[in-house]
Amino acid sequence: MQPSTQSEASIAALREVLSEKDAAGPPATPTWLVIRLIGWCWRALQERQRRKTVRDSLYELSERELTDIGITRAEIEHIAALRMLESLRDDPRYLGGVSRRGM
């Protein structure tokens, strides 16, 4: 084969491979990524349910019972949100603003 014929053959082979790749469609999302996303969503839903349970339990208490444990009705939402932040801080996967070196 001559150099020009050889390069034309290489180009033709490359075009054939590329057209087969395009015919296969876009690359699939890795299974582990989908499973990890589903797991993250499931944990988020569980945590939301836990916060709702804490919030509902505190709202059911009377003013006297709330005073006995040292909180007011205005603090209930804050306490439910704080519980979530503490669980994030304790989670080894959380890489947020809390430094483990200072502890």
C-alpha positions as CSV (number, residue, x, y, z in Angstrom):
1,M,0.0,0.0,0.0
2,Q,1.1,3.5,-0.7
3,P,1.2,6.1,2.1
4,S,-1.9,8.0,0.8
5,T,-3.8,4.7,0.5
6,Q,-2.7,3.7,3.9
7,S,-3.8,6.9,5.6
8,E,-7.2,6.8,3.7
9,A,-7.7,3.2,5.0
10,S,-6.9,4.4,8.5
11,I,-9.3,7.3,8.2
12,A,-12.0,5.0,6.9
13,A,-11.5,2.5,9.7
14,L,-11.6,5.3,12.3
15,R,-14.9,6.6,10.8
16,E,-16.4,3.2,10.9
17,V,-15.5,2.8,14.6
18,L,-16.8,6.2,15.5
19,S,-20.1,5.6,13.7
20,E,-20.5,2.3,15.6
21,K,-19.8,4.2,18.8
22,D,-22.4,6.8,18.0
23,A,-25.0,4.2,17.0
24,A,-24.6,2.6,20.5
25,G,-26.0,5.9,22.1
26,P,-24.6,7.9,25.0
27,P,-22.5,6.1,27.6
28,A,-24.6,4.5,30.4
29,T,-24.5,5.8,33.9
30,P,-22.5,3.4,36.1
31,T,-24.6,1.2,38.3
32,W,-22.7,2.0,41.5
33,L,-23.5,5.7,41.0
34,V,-27.2,5.0,40.7
35,I,-27.1,2.8,43.8
36,R,-25.2,5.5,45.7
37,L,-27.8,8.1,44.7
38,I,-30.7,5.9,45.8
39,G,-28.9,5.3,49.1
40,W,-28.4,9.0,49.7
41,C,-32.0,9.8,48.9
42,W,-33.2,7.0,51.2
43,R,-31.0,8.3,54.1
44,A,-32.3,11.9,53.5
45,L,-35.9,10.7,53.7
46,Q,-35.2,8.8,56.9
47,E,-33.5,11.8,58.5
48,R,-36.5,14.0,57.4
49,Q,-38.9,11.5,59.1
50,R,-36.8,11.5,62.3
51,R,-36.8,15.3,62.4
52,K,-40.6,15.3,61.9
53,T,-41.0,12.8,64.7
54,V,-38.9,15.0,67.1
55,R,-40.8,18.1,66.0
56,D,-44.2,16.5,66.4
57,S,-43.3,15.1,69.8
58,L,-42.1,18.5,71.1
59,Y,-45.2,20.3,69.7
60,E,-47.4,17.8,71.6
61,L,-45.9,18.9,75.0
62,S,-47.6,21.5,77.1
63,E,-45.9,24.8,77.9
64,R,-45.1,23.5,81.4
65,E,-43.5,20.3,80.1
66,L,-41.4,22.4,77.6
67,T,-40.4,24.7,80.5
68,D,-39.4,21.6,82.5
69,I,-37.0,20.5,79.8
70,G,-35.7,24.0,79.3
71,I,-37.0,25.0,75.8
72,T,-39.8,27.2,74.4
73,R,-42.1,26.6,71.4
74,A,-40.0,29.0,69.4
75,E,-37.0,26.8,69.8
76,I,-38.6,23.6,68.5
77,E,-37.7,24.1,64.8
78,H,-34.2,25.0,65.8
79,I,-33.8,21.9,67.9
80,A,-35.1,19.7,65.1
81,A,-32.6,21.3,62.6
82,L,-29.8,21.1,65.1
83,R,-30.4,17.4,65.5
84,M,-29.8,17.0,61.8
85,L,-26.6,19.0,61.9
86,E,-25.2,16.9,64.8
87,S,-25.9,13.7,62.9
88,L,-24.1,15.1,59.9
89,R,-21.1,16.2,62.0
90,D,-20.9,12.6,63.5
91,D,-21.1,11.1,60.0
92,P,-17.6,10.2,58.7
93,R,-18.8,10.8,55.1
94,Y,-19.5,14.5,55.9
95,L,-16.6,16.7,54.8
96,G,-18.2,20.0,55.8
97,G,-16.9,22.8,58.0
98,V,-16.2,20.7,61.1
99,S,-12.5,19.8,61.4
100,R,-11.7,16.5,63.0
101,R,-8.2,17.7,64.0
102,G,-9.4,20.1,66.6
103,M,-11.5,17.5,68.4
